[in-house]
Amino acid sequence: MFLLIMIPFMLLELYLSLYVGERIGFWWSVIWIVATMILGIRLLQYTPYTLMGNISHVSMGKLSLEEFQNASTSYLLGAILLIIPGVLTDILGVLALSYTMYLRFVAKITPEQTKFNKNKGDDNVIDVEIIDEHSDRDDRIER
């Protein structure tokens, strides 16, 4: 099954790469391939920071766990696809990174979720203990 999907994908990748290379020229194609490889490698280097940012968004209630998983997976997939040389993989990598950006910034225009930040009582209540030092000891009931 995997082979049935990969053969047309590789043929389409080859066709698009040759077509774009013919249109923009050999050296611009080489620059494109090297630039997207460097970009993909840099994105992979920043993966721990991106994941920590996503985790902090989850703890603040800006991302659900499902959105965290989708954003992290699409970020990694986009970075890997940018490293692989070819026009189609670059387009798919940019689409995956665009989906990550959508989940991080656009999907949460609504107010933050409050399921992680629910208050357990009133924040304006001060818990105190009152000790009356001037009361008589006879007023107390001993048991």
N, CA, C and O atoms as a MOPAC input file, in Angstrom:
PM7 MOZYME 1SCF
protein

 N      0.83100 1    -1.19800 1     0.00000 1
 C      0.00000 1     0.00000 1     0.00000 1
 C      0.87500 1     1.26300 1     0.00000 1
 O      0.60900 1     2.22900 1    -0.71500 1
 N      1.93100 1     1.21800 1     0.83000 1
 C      2.82900 1     2.36600 1     0.91100 1
 C      3.48900 1     2.63600 1    -0.43400 1
 O      3.66400 1     3.78600 1    -0.83500 1
 N      3.85100 1     1.56600 1    -1.12000 1
 C      4.50100 1     1.68600 1    -2.42100 1
 C      3.55000 1     2.27000 1    -3.45700 1
 O      3.97600 1     3.02000 1    -4.33500 1
 N      2.27100 1     1.93500 1    -3.36400 1
 C      1.28100 1     2.46700 1    -4.30200 1
 C      1.10200 1     3.98300 1    -4.14100 1
 O      0.74300 1     4.67600 1    -5.09300 1
 N      1.35000 1     4.47600 1    -2.95500 1
 C      1.24600 1     5.92300 1    -2.71800 1
 C      2.55100 1     6.62300 1    -3.07000 1
 O      2.53300 1     7.72300 1    -3.62100 1
 N      3.67600 1     6.00100 1    -2.76000 1
 C      4.97900 1     6.64800 1    -2.94600 1
 C      5.38100 1     6.79700 1    -4.41900 1
 O      6.00800 1     7.79300 1    -4.77900 1
 N      5.03500 1     5.83500 1    -5.27300 1
 C      5.44700 1     5.92000 1    -6.67900 1
 C      4.82400 1     7.13400 1    -7.36600 1
 O      5.55600 1     7.89700 1    -7.99600 1
 N      3.49000 1     7.35500 1    -7.27600 1
 C      2.94400 1     8.58100 1    -7.89100 1
 C      3.47500 1     9.86200 1    -7.23700 1
 O      3.68700 1    10.86800 1    -7.91400 1
 N      3.68900 1     9.81700 1    -5.90100 1
 C      4.22500 1    10.98100 1    -5.20900 1
 C      5.61700 1    11.33000 1    -5.73400 1
 O      5.91000 1    12.49600 1    -5.99900 1
 N      6.46800 1    10.32500 1    -5.88200 1
 C      7.83700 1    10.57500 1    -6.36000 1
 C      7.83600 1    11.03100 1    -7.81600 1
 O      8.65100 1    11.87200 1    -8.19600 1
 N      6.94600 1    10.49700 1    -8.62600 1
 C      6.85500 1    10.95000 1   -10.01900 1
 C      6.37800 1    12.40000 1   -10.09700 1
 O      6.90300 1    13.19000 1   -10.88200 1
 N      5.38300 1    12.74700 1    -9.28100 1
 C      4.91100 1    14.13100 1    -9.24900 1
 C      5.99500 1    15.06400 1    -8.71300 1
 O      6.15700 1    16.17900 1    -9.20800 1
 N      6.73000 1    14.61300 1    -7.71000 1
 C      7.84300 1    15.40600 1    -7.15500 1
 C      8.90700 1    15.64700 1    -8.22100 1
 O      9.39600 1    16.76600 1    -8.37100 1
 N      9.26000 1    14.61500 1    -8.95100 1
 C     10.25800 1    14.74000 1   -10.00800 1
 C      9.78600 1    15.68500 1   -11.11000 1
 O     10.54800 1    16.53300 1   -11.57600 1
 N      8.53200 1    15.53600 1   -11.52300 1
 C      7.98900 1    16.40000 1   -12.57600 1
 C      7.98700 1    17.86600 1   -12.13200 1
 O      8.44000 1    18.73800 1   -12.87300 1
 N      7.47900 1    18.14000 1   -10.92400 1
 C      7.42300 1    19.52900 1   -10.44800 1
 C      8.81300 1    20.12000 1   -10.26200 1
 O      9.03300 1    21.29000 1   -10.57600 1
 N      9.74600 1    19.33400 1    -9.75800 1
 C     11.11400 1    19.83400 1    -9.56000 1
 C     11.77200 1    20.16900 1   -10.89900 1
 O     12.42300 1    21.20500 1   -11.03100 1
 N     11.60200 1    19.30000 1   -11.88200 1
 C     12.16700 1    19.58700 1   -13.20600 1
 C     11.48800 1    20.78100 1   -13.86300 1
 O     12.14600 1    21.59500 1   -14.51100 1
 N     10.18300 1    20.88400 1   -13.69900 1
 C      9.44400 1    21.99700 1   -14.28900 1
 C      9.89000 1    23.33100 1   -13.68500 1
 O     10.18000 1    24.28400 1   -14.40900 1
 N      9.94000 1    23.38500 1   -12.36100 1
 C     10.35100 1    24.62700 1   -11.69200 1
 C     11.81600 1    24.92100 1   -11.97800 1
 O     12.18000 1    26.07800 1   -12.18500 1
 N     12.66400 1    23.89500 1   -11.99300 1
 C     14.08100 1    24.09000 1   -12.30800 1
 C     14.28300 1    24.62600 1   -13.70600 1
 O     15.17600 1    25.44200 1   -13.93500 1
 N     13.46700 1    24.18200 1   -14.64200 1
 C     13.55100 1    24.68000 1   -16.01600 1
 C     13.10700 1    26.13700 1   -16.09900 1
 O     13.65600 1    26.91600 1   -16.87900 1
 N     12.12100 1    26.49700 1   -15.29900 1
 C     11.59500 1    27.87200 1   -15.33300 1
 C     12.52800 1    28.87800 1   -14.65100 1
 O     12.73900 1    29.97600 1   -15.16700 1
 N     13.08300 1    28.50900 1   -13.50000 1
 C     13.88500 1    29.48800 1   -12.75900 1
 C     15.38300 1    29.33100 1   -12.98900 1
 O     16.14900 1    30.23200 1   -12.64700 1
 N     15.81100 1    28.23100 1   -13.54800 1
 C     17.23600 1    28.03100 1   -13.82100 1
 C     17.88100 1    27.11900 1   -12.79900 1
 O     17.37400 1    26.91000 1   -11.69700 1
 N     19.02800 1    26.58100 1   -13.21100 1
 C     19.73300 1    25.60100 1   -12.38200 1
 C     20.22300 1    26.19900 1   -11.06900 1
 O     19.98400 1    25.63400 1   -10.00200 1
 N     20.90900 1    27.34200 1   -11.14400 1
 C     21.50000 1    27.91000 1    -9.92200 1
 C     20.44400 1    28.37800 1    -8.93300 1
 O     20.64200 1    28.26500 1    -7.72400 1
 N     19.31900 1    28.90600 1    -9.42700 1
 C     18.24800 1    29.30200 1    -8.51000 1
 C     17.61100 1    28.06900 1    -7.86700 1
 O     17.16500 1    28.11600 1    -6.72100 1
 N     17.57500 1    26.97400 1    -8.61300 1
 C     17.07200 1    25.71800 1    -8.03000 1
 C     17.99300 1    25.22600 1    -6.93100 1
 O     17.52800 1    24.77400 1    -5.88500 1
 N     19.29200 1    25.31100 1    -7.15900 1
 C     20.25700 1    24.89800 1    -6.13800 1
 C     20.12400 1    25.79200 1    -4.90400 1
 O     20.14000 1    25.29800 1    -3.77700 1
 N     19.99600 1    27.08700 1    -5.11000 1
 C     19.82100 1    28.01900 1    -3.98500 1
 C     18.54500 1    27.69300 1    -3.21700 1
 O     18.54000 1    27.71300 1    -1.98700 1
 N     17.45800 1    27.39200 1    -3.93800 1
 C     16.18900 1    27.03500 1    -3.31100 1
 C     16.36300 1    25.78600 1    -2.43600 1
 O     15.93900 1    25.76500 1    -1.28000 1
 N     16.98700 1    24.75600 1    -2.99600 1
 C     17.15300 1    23.49400 1    -2.25900 1
 C     18.00200 1    23.70500 1    -1.01100 1
 O     17.65900 1    23.20900 1     0.06200 1
 N     19.09600 1    24.42800 1    -1.14100 1
 C     19.98300 1    24.66700 1     0.00600 1
 C     19.28100 1    25.53700 1     1.05400 1
 O     19.39600 1    25.28000 1     2.25300 1
 N     18.56700 1    26.55000 1     0.60900 1
 C     17.88100 1    27.44800 1     1.54800 1
 C     16.79500 1    26.71000 1     2.32900 1
 O     16.66600 1    26.89900 1     3.53800 1
 N     16.01700 1    25.87400 1     1.64800 1
 C     14.97300 1    25.15700 1     2.38100 1
 C     15.55900 1    24.09100 1     3.29500 1
 O     14.99000 1    23.80200 1     4.34800 1
 N     16.68800 1    23.50200 1     2.91000 1
 C     17.35500 1    22.55500 1     3.81300 1
 C     17.83700 1    23.25600 1     5.07400 1
 O     17.64500 1    22.75400 1     6.18100 1
 N     18.45900 1    24.40700 1     4.90800 1
 C     18.94700 1    25.16100 1     6.07200 1
 C     17.78100 1    25.57800 1     6.95800 1
 O     17.86700 1    25.49500 1     8.18400 1
 N     16.68700 1    26.03000 1     6.33800 1
 C     15.50500 1    26.42000 1     7.10800 1
 C     14.93600 1    25.23200 1     7.87200 1
 O     14.58900 1    25.36500 1     9.04500 1
 N     14.83500 1    24.07700 1     7.23000 1
 C     14.32500 1    22.88600 1     7.90600 1
 C     15.21400 1    22.44300 1     9.05100 1
 O     14.72100 1    22.04100 1    10.10600 1
 N     16.52800 1    22.51400 1     8.85100 1
 C     17.46000 1    22.13500 1     9.92200 1
 C     17.35500 1    23.10800 1    11.09200 1
 O     17.37600 1    22.68800 1    12.24900 1
 N     17.24300 1    24.39200 1    10.80500 1
 C     17.09700 1    25.38600 1    11.87800 1
 C     15.79000 1    25.17100 1    12.64400 1
 O     15.75300 1    25.30800 1    13.86700 1
 N     14.73400 1    24.83700 1    11.93000 1
 C     13.46600 1    24.56900 1    12.61000 1
 C     13.57700 1    23.34200 1    13.51500 1
 O     13.01900 1    23.32600 1    14.61200 1
 N     14.28700 1    22.33000 1    13.06200 1
 C     14.49000 1    21.15500 1    13.91300 1
 C     15.33900 1    21.48300 1    15.13600 1
 O     15.13900 1    20.90400 1    16.20400 1
 N     16.28500 1    22.40800 1    14.98600 1
 C     17.09800 1    22.80800 1    16.13300 1
 C     16.26900 1    23.54400 1    17.16900 1
 O     16.55700 1    23.45400 1    18.36200 1
 N     15.23800 1    24.27400 1    16.73600 1
 C     14.38500 1    25.02400 1    17.65700 1
 C     13.18000 1    24.22300 1    18.13800 1
 O     12.30300 1    24.77600 1    18.80200 1
 N     13.12100 1    22.93200 1    17.81600 1
 C     11.99300 1    22.10200 1    18.21900 1
 C     11.77500 1    22.06800 1    19.73200 1
 O     10.62900 1    22.19600 1    20.16200 1
 N     12.81400 1    21.90200 1    20.56900 1
 C     12.55000 1    21.89100 1    22.01900 1
 C     11.91200 1    23.17900 1    22.52400 1
 O     11.04300 1    23.13800 1    23.39600 1
 N     12.32900 1    24.31200 1    21.99000 1
 C     11.75300 1    25.59000 1    22.41900 1
 C     10.30100 1    25.71700 1    21.96700 1
 O      9.45800 1    26.24700 1    22.69100 1
 N     10.02100 1    25.22800 1    20.77100 1
 C      8.65000 1    25.27600 1    20.27000 1
 C      7.74700 1    24.36600 1    21.09200 1
 O      6.62200 1    24.74100 1    21.42300 1
 N      8.23000 1    23.18000 1    21.42100 1
 C      7.43500 1    22.26800 1    22.23400 1
 C      7.18900 1    22.84000 1    23.62700 1
 O      6.09200 1    22.70200 1    24.16700 1
 N      8.19500 1    23.47600 1    24.20900 1
 C      8.00500 1    24.08700 1    25.53200 1
 C      7.00100 1    25.24200 1    25.45900 1
 O      6.20400 1    25.44200 1    26.37500 1
 N      7.05200 1    25.99300 1    24.36300 1
 C      6.06000 1    27.05600 1    24.17600 1
 C      4.65800 1    26.49600 1    24.05100 1
 O      3.70700 1    27.04900 1    24.60400 1
 N      4.53100 1    25.38500 1    23.31400 1
 C      3.21700 1    24.75100 1    23.19200 1
 C      2.73500 1    24.20900 1    24.52800 1
 O      1.54900 1    24.29800 1    24.84300 1
 N      3.65000 1    23.64700 1    25.32000 1
 C      3.27100 1    23.13900 1    26.63800 1
 C      2.80900 1    24.28300 1    27.53900 1
 O      1.85000 1    24.12300 1    28.29400 1
 N      3.47300 1    25.42500 1    27.47000 1
 C      3.03900 1    26.56000 1    28.29000 1
 C      1.68100 1    27.07900 1    27.82400 1
 O      0.88300 1    27.53700 1    28.64200 1
 N      1.40900 1    27.01200 1    26.51700 1
 C      0.08900 1    27.40400 1    26.02600 1
 C     -0.98600 1    26.43500 1    26.51500 1
 O     -2.11700 1    26.84100 1    26.78100 1
 N     -0.63300 1    25.15800 1    26.63300 1
 C     -1.58500 1    24.18400 1    27.17300 1
 C     -1.86300 1    24.48500 1    28.63900 1
 O     -3.01500 1    24.44600 1    29.07100 1
 N     -0.82100 1    24.78400 1    29.40600 1
 C     -1.01100 1    25.04800 1    30.84000 1
 C     -1.79200 1    26.33400 1    31.08600 1
 O     -2.47900 1    26.45900 1    32.10000 1
 N     -1.69000 1    27.29700 1    30.15800 1
 C     -2.46100 1    28.52900 1    30.29800 1
 C     -3.87800 1    28.38900 1    29.75200 1
 O     -4.70700 1    29.28200 1    29.92700 1
 N     -4.15200 1    27.27200 1    29.09200 1
 C     -5.49100 1    27.05200 1    28.57200 1
 C     -5.70700 1    27.59700 1    27.17600 1
 O     -6.84500 1    27.64200 1    26.70800 1
 N     -4.65000 1    28.01400 1    26.49700 1
 C     -4.78500 1    28.55600 1    25.15200 1
 C     -4.84700 1    27.45400 1    24.10100 1
 O     -5.37900 1    27.66700 1    23.01100 1
 N     -4.30900 1    26.27700 1    24.41900 1
 C     -4.34500 1    25.13000 1    23.51700 1
 C     -4.90300 1    23.93400 1    24.26800 1
 O     -4.58600 1    23.72000 1    25.43800 1
 N     -5.73800 1    23.15700 1    23.58800 1
 C     -6.16800 1    21.89500 1    24.17700 1
 C     -5.08400 1    20.85500 1    23.92200 1
 O     -4.14200 1    21.10400 1    23.17000 1
 N     -5.21800 1    19.71000 1    24.54100 1
 C     -4.21500 1    18.66100 1    24.34900 1
 C     -4.20500 1    18.16200 1    22.90500 1
 O     -3.14700 1    17.84600 1    22.36100 1
 N     -5.37700 1    18.09400 1    22.29200 1
 C     -5.44500 1    17.66500 1    20.89000 1
 C     -4.77600 1    18.68400 1    19.97400 1
 O     -4.05800 1    18.30700 1    19.04800 1
 N     -5.00400 1    19.96800 1    20.22300 1
 C     -4.35600 1    21.01000 1    19.42700 1
 C     -2.85300 1    21.02600 1    19.66300 1
 O     -2.08200 1    21.29600 1    18.74200 1
 N     -2.43100 1    20.73800 1    20.89100 1
 C     -0.99600 1    20.63200 1    21.18400 1
 C     -0.36900 1    19.52000 1    20.36000 1
 O      0.69600 1    19.69700 1    19.77000 1
 N     -1.02900 1    18.38700 1    20.32300 1
 C     -0.51000 1    17.26300 1    19.55400 1
 C     -0.47000 1    17.59900 1    18.06700 1
 O      0.51600 1    17.30800 1    17.38800 1
 N     -1.53500 1    18.20700 1    17.56300 1
 C     -1.56500 1    18.57000 1    16.13600 1
 C     -0.50100 1    19.60500 1    15.79000 1
 O      0.17400 1    19.48400 1    14.76800 1
 N     -0.34900 1    20.61900 1    16.63600 1
 C      0.63200 1    21.66700 1    16.36600 1
 C      2.05600 1    21.12000 1    16.41800 1
 O      2.88200 1    21.46800 1    15.57400 1
 N      2.34800 1    20.27800 1    17.38700 1
 C      3.69400 1    19.72400 1    17.51100 1
 C      4.01800 1    18.77800 1    16.36100 1
 O      5.12000 1    18.80600 1    15.81400 1
 N      3.06100 1    17.95300 1    16.00400 1
 C      3.27800 1    17.00800 1    14.91000 1
 C      3.44800 1    17.72700 1    13.58100 1
 O      4.33700 1    17.38800 1    12.79900 1
 N      2.61000 1    18.70800 1    13.32100 1
 C      2.71700 1    19.42600 1    12.04300 1
 C      4.00100 1    20.25100 1    11.98700 1
 O      4.56000 1    20.42900 1    10.90500 1
 N      4.48400 1    20.75700 1    13.11900 1
 C      5.75000 1    21.48000 1    13.14200 1
 C      6.90700 1    20.55800 1    12.76300 1
 O      7.73100 1    20.90000 1    11.91500 1
 N      6.96200 1    19.39200 1    13.39700 1
 C      8.02800 1    18.43800 1    13.09900 1
 C      7.93900 1    17.94000 1    11.65900 1
 O      8.95500 1    17.84300 1    10.97000 1
 N      6.74100 1    17.62900 1    11.20800 1
 C      6.55300 1    17.16500 1     9.83800 1
 C      6.95400 1    18.24200 1     8.83800 1
 O      7.59700 1    17.94400 1     7.83200 1
 N      6.58200 1    19.48300 1     9.10500 1
 C      6.95000 1    20.58300 1     8.21200 1
 C      8.45100 1    20.78500 1     8.13300 1
 O      8.99000 1    21.02000 1     7.05100 1
 N      9.12800 1    20.69700 1     9.26300 1
 C     10.59100 1    20.85400 1     9.26900 1
 C     11.26300 1    19.73000 1     8.49400 1
 O     12.19800 1    19.97400 1     7.73200 1
 N     10.79900 1    18.51300 1     8.68100 1
 C     11.39200 1    17.37300 1     7.96600 1
 C     11.11800 1    17.47000 1     6.46900 1
 O     11.99800 1    17.18000 1     5.65800 1
 N      9.91200 1    17.87400 1     6.09900 1
 C      9.59400 1    18.01200 1     4.67600 1
 C     10.40900 1    19.11800 1     4.01000 1
 O     10.71500 1    19.01800 1     2.82200 1
 N     10.76100 1    20.15600 1     4.73700 1
 C     11.60100 1    21.20400 1     4.16000 1
 C     13.03300 1    20.71600 1     3.92500 1
 O     13.71100 1    21.20400 1     3.02100 1
 N     13.48800 1    19.77700 1     4.71700 1
 C     14.84800 1    19.25300 1     4.53900 1
 C     14.94400 1    18.40100 1     3.27900 1
 O     15.96600 1    18.41500 1     2.59300 1
 N     13.89000 1    17.66600 1     2.97600 1
 C     13.89400 1    16.79200 1     1.79900 1
 C     13.86200 1    17.67200 1     0.54800 1
 O     12.98400 1    18.52500 1     0.42400 1
 N     14.80400 1    17.47900 1    -0.37900 1
 C     14.82200 1    18.32600 1    -1.57500 1
 C     13.64500 1    18.01000 1    -2.50200 1
 O     13.29800 1    16.84900 1    -2.71900 1
 N     13.04900 1    19.05900 1    -3.03400 1
 C     11.94900 1    18.90700 1    -3.97300 1
 C     10.90300 1    19.97800 1    -3.76600 1
 O     10.72100 1    20.49500 1    -2.66300 1
 N     10.22300 1    20.29700 1    -4.84200 1
 C      9.22400 1    21.36300 1    -4.81500 1
 C      7.97700 1    20.92000 1    -4.05800 1
 O      7.45500 1    21.67100 1    -3.23500 1
 N      7.50300 1    19.72400 1    -4.32300 1
 C      6.27500 1    19.25400 1    -3.68700 1
 C      6.45900 1    19.09700 1    -2.17700 1
 O      5.57600 1    19.47300 1    -1.40600 1
 N      7.58300 1    18.55200 1    -1.75400 1
 C      7.81500 1    18.41500 1    -0.31400 1
 C      7.97100 1    19.78200 1     0.35400 1
 O      7.57700 1    19.95600 1     1.50700 1
 N      8.54300 1    20.75100 1    -0.36500 1
 C      8.63500 1    22.10500 1     0.19700 1
 C      7.25200 1    22.72000 1     0.36000 1
 O      6.97300 1    23.36800 1     1.36900 1
 N      6.39200 1    22.52000 1    -0.62100 1
 C      5.02700 1    23.04900 1    -0.53300 1
 C      4.28400 1    22.39400 1     0.62500 1
 O      3.61300 1    23.07700 1     1.39800 1
 N      4.40100 1    21.06000 1     0.74900 1
 C      3.74400 1    20.35800 1     1.84900 1
 C      4.32500 1    20.78400 1     3.20200 1
 O      3.59000 1    20.88400 1     4.18400 1
 N      5.63000 1    21.03300 1     3.26000 1
 C      6.24700 1    21.49600 1     4.50300 1
 C      5.75200 1    22.86700 1     4.91500 1
 O      5.49100 1    23.11600 1     6.09200 1
 N      5.62300 1    23.75800 1     3.94000 1
 C      5.11000 1    25.10300 1     4.24200 1
 C      3.64600 1    25.02000 1     4.67500 1
 O      3.23000 1    25.76100 1     5.56600 1
 N      2.86500 1    24.14200 1     4.06700 1
 C      1.47300 1    23.96800 1     4.48300 1
 C      1.38900 1    23.42800 1     5.91600 1
 O      0.54800 1    23.87400 1     6.69600 1
 N      2.24700 1    22.48100 1     6.26000 1
 C      2.25700 1    21.94900 1     7.62600 1
 C      2.64900 1    23.02900 1     8.63900 1
 O      2.05800 1    23.11900 1     9.71500 1
 N      3.64100 1    23.84200 1     8.29200 1
 C      4.03800 1    24.93200 1     9.19300 1
 C      2.94600 1    26.00100 1     9.28200 1
 O      2.76500 1    26.61500 1    10.33300 1
 N      2.22500 1    26.22300 1     8.19300 1
 C      1.11100 1    27.17900 1     8.21600 1
 C      0.00400 1    26.68800 1     9.14300 1
 O     -0.60900 1    27.47900 1     9.86000 1
 N     -0.24800 1    25.39400 1     9.12500 1
 C     -1.24400 1    24.82700 1    10.03500 1
 C     -0.81200 1    24.99700 1    11.49300 1
 O     -1.64000 1    25.27300 1    12.36100 1
 N      0.47400 1    24.83400 1    11.75300 1
 C      0.99000 1    25.05800 1    13.10400 1
 C      0.77000 1    26.50400 1    13.52500 1
 O      0.32700 1    26.76900 1    14.64300 1
 N      1.07800 1    27.42900 1    12.63900 1
 C      0.88100 1    28.84900 1    12.94500 1
 C     -0.60200 1    29.15200 1    13.16300 1
 O     -0.95500 1    29.94000 1    14.04000 1
 N     -1.45500 1    28.53600 1    12.37500 1
 C     -2.89800 1    28.72200 1    12.53900 1
 C     -3.33800 1    28.27000 1    13.92900 1
 O     -4.06900 1    28.98400 1    14.61500 1
 N     -2.89600 1    27.09300 1    14.33900 1
 C     -3.28400 1    26.59200 1    15.65700 1
 C     -2.73100 1    27.44500 1    16.78300 1
 O     -3.38900 1    27.62200 1    17.80800 1
 N     -1.53300 1    27.97400 1    16.60600 1
 C     -0.90500 1    28.74600 1    17.67500 1
 C     -1.49500 1    30.13800 1    17.82000 1
 O     -1.66300 1    30.62500 1    18.93800 1
 N     -1.81600 1    30.79500 1    16.68700 1
 C     -2.16200 1    32.20800 1    16.76400 1
 C     -3.58900 1    32.53800 1    16.33500 1
 O     -4.20900 1    33.42100 1    16.92800 1
 N     -4.11900 1    31.87000 1    15.34100 1
 C     -5.42100 1    32.25900 1    14.79700 1
 C     -6.56400 1    31.50100 1    15.45400 1
 O     -7.62300 1    32.08100 1    15.69100 1
 N     -6.37700 1    30.23200 1    15.75000 1
 C     -7.47300 1    29.39900 1    16.24900 1
 C     -7.94500 1    29.82100 1    17.63100 1
 O     -9.05100 1    29.45400 1    18.02700 1
 N     -7.16900 1    30.56000 1    18.36400 1
 C     -7.54500 1    30.94900 1    19.72100 1
 C     -7.80000 1    32.44700 1    19.83900 1
 O     -7.32800 1    33.08400 1    20.78100 1
 N     -8.53400 1    33.00500 1    18.90000 1
 C     -8.93200 1    34.40100 1    19.01900 1
 C     -9.99700 1    34.54500 1    20.10000 1
 O    -10.12900 1    35.60500 1    20.71200 1
 N    -10.75500 1    33.47500 1    20.33500 1
 C    -11.76100 1    33.48900 1    21.39200 1
 C    -11.07200 1    33.58200 1    22.74800 1
 O     -9.87400 1    33.31400 1    22.84100 1
 N    -11.80100 1    33.95600 1    23.80600 1
 C    -11.16100 1    34.03600 1    25.13300 1
 C    -10.56600 1    32.70000 1    25.53700 1
 O    -10.97300 1    31.63900 1    25.06500 1
 N     -9.58800 1    32.78900 1    26.42700 1
 C     -8.87600 1    31.60000 1    26.86600 1
 C     -9.82100 1    30.61900 1    27.54100 1
 O    -10.80200 1    31.01100 1    28.17400 1
 N     -9.51400 1    29.35600 1    27.39600 1
 C    -10.29400 1    28.33100 1    28.07100 1
 C    -10.03100 1    28.43800 1    29.56100 1
 O     -8.94500 1    28.82300 1    29.99400 1
 N    -11.02700 1    28.09600 1    30.32000 1
 C    -10.86500 1    28.21200 1    31.76700 1
 C    -10.87400 1    26.86900 1    32.46400 1
 O    -10.91600 1    26.82500 1    33.69400 1
 N    -10.83800 1    25.77300 1    31.72700 1
 C    -10.90700 1    24.48500 1    32.39700 1
 C     -9.64900 1    24.18800 1    33.21000 1
 O     -9.69900 1    23.37400 1    34.13200 1
 N     -8.52500 1    24.82600 1    32.89400 1
 C     -7.30900 1    24.62500 1    33.66600 1
 C     -7.15000 1    25.69000 1    34.74600 1
 O     -6.35300 1    25.51500 1    35.66800 1
 N     -7.89400 1    26.78800 1    34.64700 1
 C     -7.70400 1    27.90900 1    35.56000 1
 C     -8.93300 1    28.15700 1    36.42800 1
 O     -9.18800 1    29.30000 1    36.81000 1
 N     -9.69000 1    27.13100 1    36.74400 1
 C    -10.88600 1    27.33300 1    37.55700 1
 C    -10.47500 1    27.68600 1    38.97800 1
 O     -9.59600 1    27.05100 1    39.56200 1
 N    -11.12600 1    28.71100 1    39.52600 1
 C    -10.83900 1    29.12000 1    40.90000 1
 C    -11.54600 1    28.17900 1    41.85400 1
 O    -12.68800 1    27.78900 1    41.61300 1
 N    -10.89600 1    27.82000 1    42.90800 1
 C    -11.46000 1    26.94400 1    43.92800 1
 C    -11.93400 1    27.79900 1    45.09100 1
 O    -11.42100 1    27.65300 1    46.20100 1
 N    -12.87400 1    28.66700 1    44.87900 1
 C    -13.38900 1    29.52100 1    45.93000 1
 C    -13.19700 1    30.98100 1    45.57200 1
 O    -12.79300 1    31.33100 1    44.46300 1
 N    -13.49500 1    31.80400 1    46.53200 1
 C    -13.40700 1    33.24100 1    46.32200 1
 C    -11.99200 1    33.71900 1    46.64900 1
 O    -11.45800 1    33.40000 1    47.71200 1
 N    -11.39100 1    34.47800 1    45.74500 1
 C    -10.03700 1    34.97300 1    45.97200 1
 C     -9.99300 1    36.13200 1    46.96700 1
 O     -8.91800 1    36.47800 1    47.45500 1
 N    -11.14000 1    36.73500 1    47.27600 1
 C    -11.16900 1    37.89800 1    48.15900 1
 C    -11.34400 1    37.51900 1    49.63400 1
 O    -11.43300 1    38.41000 1    50.47900 1
 N    -11.39400 1    36.25300 1    49.96100 1
 C    -11.58500 1    35.81000 1    51.33900 1
 C    -10.22000 1    35.64600 1    52.00100 1
 O     -9.30900 1    35.02800 1    51.45100 1
 N    -10.10700 1    36.21700 1    53.19400 1
 C     -8.87800 1    36.08800 1    53.96900 1
 C     -9.16700 1    35.14800 1    55.12700 1
 O    -10.08800 1    35.38900 1    55.90800 1
 N     -8.40400 1    34.09900 1    55.24300 1
 C     -8.59000 1    33.11100 1    56.29400 1
 C     -7.80300 1    33.56300 1    57.51900 1
 O     -6.57900 1    33.68300 1    57.47800 1
 N     -8.52500 1    33.81200 1    58.61000 1
 C     -7.86600 1    34.28300 1    59.83000 1
 C     -8.36800 1    33.48600 1    61.03200 1
 O     -9.40200 1    32.82100 1    60.97100 1
 N     -7.61600 1    33.57000 1    62.11700 1
 C     -8.01600 1    32.98300 1    63.38400 1
 C     -8.00700 1    34.10400 1    64.41200 1
 O     -7.02200 1    34.82900 1    64.54800 1
 N     -9.09300 1    34.23500 1    65.12000 1
 C     -9.21600 1    35.30800 1    66.10900 1
 C     -8.98500 1    34.71500 1    67.49100 1
 O     -9.64500 1    33.76100 1    67.90500 1
 N     -8.04000 1    35.30400 1    68.18000 1
 C     -7.71800 1    34.87700 1    69.53900 1
 C     -8.00300 1    36.05000 1    70.46000 1
 O     -7.43400 1    37.13200 1    70.32000 1
 N     -8.88400 1    35.80900 1    71.38700 1
 C     -9.26200 1    36.86000 1    72.32800 1
 C     -8.41000 1    36.69200 1    73.58300 1
 O     -8.64400 1    35.78500 1    74.38100 1
 N     -7.43700 1    37.55700 1    73.75000 1
 C     -6.52600 1    37.44500 1    74.88300 1
 C     -7.11100 1    38.02900 1    76.16700 1
 O     -6.61600 1    37.74100 1    77.25700 1
 N     -8.13300 1    38.82800 1    76.05300 1
 C     -8.68200 1    39.50900 1    77.22100 1
 C     -9.90200 1    38.81100 1    77.79900 1
 O    -10.53300 1    39.34900 1    78.70900 1
 N    -10.23800 1    37.68800 1    77.32700 1
 C    -11.42600 1    37.02300 1    77.86700 1
 C    -11.04500 1    36.26100 1    79.13900 1
 O     -9.90100 1    35.84900 1    79.33200 1
 N    -12.01700 1    36.10000 1    79.96200 1
 C    -11.79700 1    35.37500 1    81.21900 1
 C    -11.75400 1    33.88900 1    80.94100 1
 O    -12.39600 1    33.38600 1    80.01900 1
 N    -10.99300 1    33.21300 1    81.74800 1
 C    -10.91100 1    31.76200 1    81.59100 1
 C    -12.17900 1    31.09000 1    82.04900 1
 O    -12.43700 1    29.93900 1    81.69600 1
 N    -12.96800 1    31.78900 1    82.82500 1
 C    -14.21700 1    31.20300 1    83.32500 1
 C    -15.27200 1    31.14200 1    82.22800 1
 O    -16.21200 1    30.35200 1    82.31200 1
 N    -15.12000 1    31.97200 1    81.19900 1
 C    -16.10700 1    31.99000 1    80.10300 1
 C    -16.00700 1    30.76200 1    79.23600 1
 O    -16.94900 1    30.43300 1    78.51600 1
 N    -14.90500 1    30.09400 1    79.29100 1
 C    -14.72200 1    28.91600 1    78.44800 1
 C    -15.39400 1    27.71400 1    79.08100 1
 O    -15.43200 1    27.56200 1    80.30200 1
 N    -15.90100 1    26.89900 1    78.24900 1
 C    -16.53200 1    25.66600 1    78.72500 1
 C    -15.50000 1    24.55500 1    78.58200 1
 O    -14.98300 1    24.29700 1    77.49500 1
 N    -15.22200 1    23.92500 1    79.67400 1
 C    -14.23700 1    22.85500 1    79.62500 1
 C    -14.97000 1    21.53300 1    79.48000 1
 O    -16.00400 1    21.31100 1    80.11000 1
 N    -14.44500 1    20.68700 1    78.67300 1
 C    -15.06900 1    19.40400 1    78.43500 1
 C    -14.15800 1    18.30100 1    78.83100 1
 O    -14.51400 1    17.13000 1    78.70300 1

